[in-house]
């Protein structure tokens, strides 16, 4: 038991010096609740085991040499299936925005036991992600990769952006904050260099894009959830509304199968119908969703949403009559 405890402690020391933190002997002793002398002995054990650690004079902490590579860890069956699912997901139309998890899966399979190889192969063959109806990013691979690395390296971006809501394209220079998949498309959240607040840009709408050498100014306290607030999807309106929508008994089972929004509440009615309640910032995006339930849903409140739905239905009638 003492030997196992020591091995566990040595591995914990290795985990700390491999992390992005700054761990010297005193800090590790406080973290692990051992003496500094014990930490030095554990470092000697790591050295004898061939772990190439060194003391970084600049940061005053221990590090593992960057070119050091460790053998592949033993993975559980659930972890192997998870890797296979990630591989399948990154091959799906709309999610195939890079090389994905396939290279990692191939390397794992090459260095794993026969049982692990079988699980990876069978899971990838038998599990499918089909018909997601996401925006086609296949023509924007390089642009997506540029955004990805700019976000990770915290570098500025510049390029030509074309929006269907503007009469002509514009040249942008951004401090990119985040890259995220929302509903059915990938977006980059970034602040134009000449503005104070970040905005949301759909990646597929960039016609040109390149990463600059200048560092991006990204607030450490930026919170994506707070940024989107209670937006129905991507674009947050200035006003918050309490929404109530009634659904027919025929539609009730279908509509309640899905969590449409984080604020969703379901109120069941005696006749089998349901009322869905939401708290939403802005009405434009949820209006289109309500219209997708035409004939099966009725807006109870607010009146502004009801008016928007009625107006778009009238417009549709004019186009079809």
Secondary structure, 3 states (H helix, E strand, C coil): CHHHHHHHHHHHHHHHHHCCCCCCHHHHHHHHCCCHHHHHHHHHHHHHCCCCEEEECCCCEEEECCCCCCCCCCCCHHHHHHHHHHHHHCCCCCCCCCCCCHHHHHHHHHCCCHHHHHHHHHHHHHCCCCCCCCCCCHHHHHHHHHHHHHHHHCEEEEEEECCCCCCCCEEEEEEEEEEEEECCEEEEEEEECCCCCCEEEEHHHECCCEEEEEECCCCCCCCHHHHHCCCCCCCCCCCEEEEEEEECHHHHHHHCCCCCCCCCEEEECCCCCEEEEEEEECCHHHHHHHHCCCCCEEEEECHHHHHHHHHHHHHHHHHHC
